[in-house]
Amino acid sequence: MALPNMAMIPSGYKPTKLYSVLPTESLGSELVINGDFSNGSTDWNASAGVTVQDEVCKFISTGSGGTLTSTTAQLISGKQYIVKFEITYQDGFSKVKINNAGASGVFKDNVNLYEQVFTCTSTTYLQFYFTNAGSCFIDNISVQEVLVGDADFDVTRATPATRVNQQGLIETPEFIESGDLITNGDFSNGLTGWGSSDGSVTIVDGGALFTIGGGNNRLYQNIGMQQDYYYQSTYTVTENIGGVQLRVYSGAGYFNVDSTVGTHTVTHKKIGSSNPNYYFNPWLGTSITLDNVSVIQVERNNIPRLDYTDGTCPVLLTEPQSINLVTYSEDFDNASWTKIRTLVTPNSVISPTGSVNASTLSVVGATGGEELIRIQSLDSNEASCSFYVKKGNWRYITLRSVNLSVFDFDTETFTLIGTDETLSFDKLNNGWYRLKASSPTRSYCSIGFAANATTPTAGVGVDGTNMYIWGGQLENLPYSTSIIPTNGSISTRNKDIVNNAGTSATYNSTEGVLFWNGSNSVNGGNPETMITLSDGTSNNVVQLIMHSTPNRIVFRITLAGVGIVNIDSTDVSQTEDLKIGLKYKENDFALWINGVEKATSLGSSFPSNTISTLQFADGNGIKNFFGKTSQVQVFNTALSDFDLQNLTSNATAYASYETMRTSLNFNIQ
């Protein structure tokens, strides 16, 4: 069998990118002369406030910003370039903006090495802009034309989103964007680098001691926190006397963090543009001592989700936009949850996140029909509810969407008491299950206790009966998506967009095979969800269409706006794992699914250089694919029937890049 010219398995990522393999990136010659400034300012034009000195370009704030322009690195409209440089010194809130021929400016703070690929929109010279605050030194500038780009996917989702990681724990994946932003976090140099609002913070035994009651008790440091950026704080509480509560500044007020003795990590978002300081603010109690403070900048948006819910091998999880209508997804003690003969003990057990933030539900004053309820959908649209639950001392629990259903922990069975609901569950680590119920009409989000598998309304009738719960969610979708944490208001997760892998140099437009392995059940079989090879439009496109109607897979090709192939299979379950191959070649088109040739067509042929991108969407990048993807491969050869039968029967979902590289002799990019 021929090797694929491009293969993607969900194993590597960074913000906005999902790594693929092949083709090998090819770059043009270096366009910048004197990029290391060894010849001073030769080949550069610098405005006021920008100087070249000591073999480095220095921007010292003058209140009006400044520019540095190359006289040699001319950029041509429509071509793609990669720019690299080093930030050797940075002070205050100085930023560097690369403004290349109208391309959107990119700001980076607190980084040493910078790299950016961009497309030039008008012929001009490379130019750097500097902000008018703080100071910044840059060095070792390089610009090269990208002759052959990589095959990586662009990933867009301007909100954080959760996944199940390799350890089986629910997390929001983060990507580290900076080193430690805190100076003297271990207080070895006293309070050097720190400010104290009222002088009530002192150094005792190498830690920062707050004595409560003397004022604001705020300890702060200017780390240049920026609006809408995420920061991860790690700190150690060595002593807490009198139950001190600890808060961290987020830019629009403070939020409470763990103040118990021990080391803690919390991720928070900077809200608002004012005040770049990082604050600790203890209150109540007597005194608290902190040590080993560290803050790094992280990125949570636009990160591909490599999910391990179904086993040890990751899948790429892509989901539509959804809103969790539950306002307190983890705080079941909150008054927004109506309790009927149920006692909630918060933060009493380890949750699916690995933290002690799950609740215990116990029956009190039992009379029958005990349940913790009730968040309700406010309209008549389809809706889905879900909870993470773990067995306590009782076997049967109820889940209510519209009708009651019963889950039996011992047999791991879900029984619907009523009609018109779809039930499912996921099994996680440490005895946790996620129970899911969907209804075509308005839904409750309710959980409780049952006497047995068939009489949920009889209740348990025994005080002290308990179970464990975490992560309540109610969505106006016909299926449940990954948990969207909330804390006081509804929350939205934007849809996952995974597009634009490769260029026209990557693909053979006249013949080939698009292979995909995964499942589409996560989206409930919504119509017209696609994976495509195209020229970036719907005029020239090879389309794999999932479940345009229930249990239907479509292979469609459009050339110059005219359909030339439209074949399908109507006997494929949307819940099963699918291995699908689309073969295209002049007068030889075929749809293969799980080892069987389902349909063929004579069709026509593609002209060369028609295909330039692989997308988890239609040709226009609109009708996004939502589901779980184990593999995508593109072959630049129309495989034989023998190879297609073997590929769609026995395709290996490699567990890592290294496994695939060794097996297929790929170079990893």
C-alpha positions, 0 to 999 in steps of 0.5 A, spaced: 500 500 500 502 506 498 504 511 504 499 517 505 502 524 503 499 527 509 496 523 516 493 526 522 492 523 528 490 527 535 497 527 538 500 534 538 498 541 539 499 548 541 494 554 541 491 554 534 494 548 531 493 541 530 499 538 528 499 533 522 505 530 518 508 531 511 509 535 507 516 537 510 516 545 510 521 548 505 523 555 506 526 560 501 533 564 502 534 569 508 531 576 506 533 580 512 541 583 512 544 585 518 538 581 522 543 581 528 545 588 528 553 586 528 553 592 523 549 597 527 543 600 523 546 598 516 540 596 512 535 598 517 531 605 518 529 607 525 524 612 527 525 617 534 525 612 540 528 606 536 536 606 536 541 600 534 546 600 540 551 594 542 549 589 536 541 590 539 535 594 537 533 598 543 526 601 544 526 606 550 519 609 551 518 616 549 510 616 549 509 616 542 512 609 540 517 607 534 518 603 528 524 599 525 523 598 518 528 593 514 531 596 507 532 589 504 526 584 506 521 586 501 515 582 502 510 581 496 503 581 496 500 574 496 506 570 499 507 567 505 512 568 510 515 566 517 518 571 521 523 570 527 526 574 532 528 574 540 526 579 545 532 580 549 530 585 554 523 587 556 521 592 562 514 595 563 508 593 558 512 594 552 510 590 546 512 588 539 507 589 533 509 586 527 505 589 522 506 586 515 503 589 509 496 590 513 496 583 516 493 583 523 498 585 528 500 580 533 502 582 540 507 577 544 509 579 552 514 576 556 517 571 551 524 570 549 523 567 542 518 569 537 515 566 531 510 567 526 507 565 519 503 570 515 500 572 508 502 579 506 497 583 503 500 588 499 508 589 497 512 592 502 518 592 507 518 588 514 516 593 519 516 593 527 512 597 531 513 598 538 508 601 544 509 607 547 510 604 554 516 600 557 522 598 554 524 592 549 530 590 546 530 585 540 535 581 536 537 576 531 531 578 526 529 573 520 524 573 515 524 567 509 518 566 504 514 559 506 515 555 499 512 549 502 507 550 508 506 544 513 500 540 513 497 542 520 490 544 521 488 551 524 484 551 530 479 556 532 474 556 539 475 563 542 473 559 549 476 554 553 473 547 553 474 541 557 476 534 555 478 527 559 485 527 559 490 521 559 489 519 566 482 519 566 480 526 569 476 532 566 481 538 565 481 544 561 487 543 557 492 549 558 498 551 554 504 555 557 506 561 554 511 564 559 516 563 564 515 565 571 512 572 571 513 573 579 520 576 582 522 573 588 516 568 589 520 565 595 521 571 599 528 570 599 530 577 598 524 579 603 519 583 600 523 585 594 519 586 588 513 586 592 508 592 594 504 592 601 498 596 601 498 598 608 505 595 611 502 589 615 505 584 611 512 582 614 517 576 612 517 571 618 521 564 617 522 565 609 515 566 608 510 572 607 506 573 614 499 577 613 496 579 620 489 580 619 485 586 621 490 592 620 487 594 613 487 592 606 493 587 607 494 586 600 501 584 597 502 585 590 507 585 584 506 588 577 507 583 572 503 586 566 497 582 567 493 583 560 485 583 559 482 577 557 489 573 558 489 567 562 494 566 568 496 560 572 498 561 580 501 556 584 502 558 591 504 555 598 500 556 605 504 554 610 500 557 616 493 559 617 490 561 624 483 563 625 480 560 618 483 566 614 480 566 607 484 568 601 483 572 595 486 573 588 485 579 584 482 578 577 482 585 574 474 586 576 475 584 583 477 578 587 475 571 587 476 566 593 482 561 592 484 555 597 487 558 603 488 551 607 495 549 609 498 546 602 500 547 595 495 550 591 494 551 583 489 555 580 487 558 573 484 565 572 482 570 567 484 577 567 478 581 566 478 589 565 484 593 562 486 597 568 491 595 573 496 590 571 498 588 578 497 581 581 494 581 588 493 577 594 488 579 599 487 575 605 481 577 610 477 574 616 481 570 621 487 572 624 493 570 620 496 567 614 503 565 611 504 564 604 511 562 600 513 559 593 509 564 589 509 563 582 505 565 576 505 563 568 501 566 563 497 560 559 493 559 553 486 556 554 482 558 547 483 555 541 486 548 543 485 542 540 481 537 545 485 530 545 480 526 549 481 519 552 473 518 554 473 512 550 480 508 552 487 509 552 488 512 545 486 519 544 481 522 539 480 529 536 473 531 540 470 537 536 463 539 538 458 545 536 457 551 540 453 550 547 450 553 553 450 550 560 443 553 563 445 550 570 448 556 573 452 552 579 454 546 575 458 544 581 455 547 587 449 543 589 448 547 595 446 553 592 439 555 592 438 555 585 438 547 586 431 546 589 432 540 594 427 535 596 428 531 603 436 532 601 442 534 604 448 536 600 455 536 603 459 540 598 467 538 597 466 532 601 469 527 595 474 527 590 471 529 583 472 527 576 477 533 576 481 529 581 480 535 586 476 534 592 470 538 590 464 533 589 458 533 593 455 528 597 447 527 597 444 524 603 436 523 604 433 526 610 426 526 613 425 520 608 418 519 605 419 517 598 421 520 592 427 523 594 431 527 589 435 533 588 432 538 583 430 542 579 433 546 574 428 547 568 429 549 561 425 555 559 422 553 552 419 547 549 426 546 544 429 539 545 434 539 551 439 534 554 441 534 562 447 530 565 450 529 571 457 525 574 455 521 579 458 515 583 455 510 588 455 511 595 451 506 599 445 505 595 444 502 588 439 505 584 439 513 582 434 517 578 435 521 572 430 526 570 430 529 563 422 529 562 420 522 564 424 519 570 430 514 568 433 509 573 441 507 573 443 501 577 450 502 579 451 494 580 449 492 573 451 498 569 444 499 566 440 505 565 432 504 564 427 509 562 421 509 565 416 513 560 417 514 553 421 519 548 428 520 551 434 517 549 439 515 555 446 514 555 452 514 560 460 514 560 464 510 565 470 514 568 476 513 573 475 511 580 467 509 579 464 515 576 459 515 571 456 521 567 449 519 566 445 523 560 438 524 558 435 527 552 428 529 550 425 533 544 421 537 549 423 542 555 427 538 560 429 538 567 436 537 570 434 533 576 437 527 580 435 523 586 434 516 589 430 510 587 427 504 590 429 499 585 430 499 577 423 499 575 419 504 581 423 510 581 418 514 584 417 510 590 423 513 593 428 510 598 425 511 604 431 511 608 435 516 612 442 517 610 442 513 603 447 517 599 451 518 593 456 523 590 455 528 585 459 533 580 458 537 574 450 538 572 449 540 565 442 542 561 443 544 554 438 546 548 441 540 544 439 533 542 445 530 546 450 532 551 456 535 550 462 535 554 462 539 561 461 546 561 463 549 568 459 554 571 459 559 577 454 564 578 451 564 571 450 560 564 456 559 560 458 558 553 463 554 549 464 556 542 464 550 537 470 547 535 473 549 528 478 545 525 480 547 518 486 549 512 490 543 513 495 543 507 496 547 500 496 545 493 503 542 493 500 537 498 495 534 494 494 530 488 487 533 485 487 528 479 487 522 484 487 520 491 483 517 497 481 521 503 480 516 509 477 518 516 476 513 522 472 515 528 465 516 530 459 521 529 455 519 534 457 525 539 453 530 534 446 526 534 447 525 527 445 532 525 445 533 518 450 536 513 456 535 517 462 534 513 470 533 512 472 535 505 478 536 500 477 542 496 480 549 493 477 553 499 470 553 496 464 549 495 465 549 487 471 544 487 470 539 493 470 532 495 465 531 501 465 526 506 458 527 509 456 524 515 449 522 517 445 527 512 439 523 514 439 517 520 444 512 518 446 515 511 454 516 509 454 520 502 460 521 498 459 527 493 464 531 489 463 538 485 467 540 480 466 547 477 460 548 481 457 542 478 456 535 481 459 529 478 459 524 484 453 523 489 453 516 492 451 514 499 450 508 504 444 508 508 445 502 513 451 505 517 449 506 524 451 513 527 454 510 534 459 505 531 466 506 530 467 508 522 473 507 517 471 510 511 475 511 504 473 515 499 477 514 492 477 519 487 480 518 480 478 519 473 472 514 471 473 510 478 470 513 484 468 509 490 465 509 497 468 504 502 466 503 509 468 498 514 471 493 509 466 493 504 465 497 498 458 501 499 457 504 492 461 506 486 460 511 480 464 513 473 463 520 475 469 525 471 476 527 473 479 533 477 484 538 474 490 538 477 492 543 482 484 544 484 485 541 491 489 545 496 486 544 503 483 539 508 477 541 512 473 539 518 467 542 514 464 543 508 468 547 502 467 554 505 469 552 512 462 553 514 458 546 516 463 544 521 464 536 523 462 535 530 464 528 532 470 524 535 476 523 530 481 517 531 485 518 524 485 522 518 489 520 512 490 523 505 493 518 499 495 521 493 494 515 489 487 512 488 488 505 492 486 498 489 480 495 492 485 490 496 488 496 499 482 499 500 478 493 503 484 492 508 485 500 510 478 500 512 478 494 515 484 494 519 486 501 520 491 502 526 489 508 530 496 509 533 497 511 540 503 516 539 506 520 533 513 516 535 509 509 534 506 512 527 513 515 525 516 508 526 511 504 523 510 508 516 517 511 516 514 519 517 518 525 518 514 529 524 513 536 523 
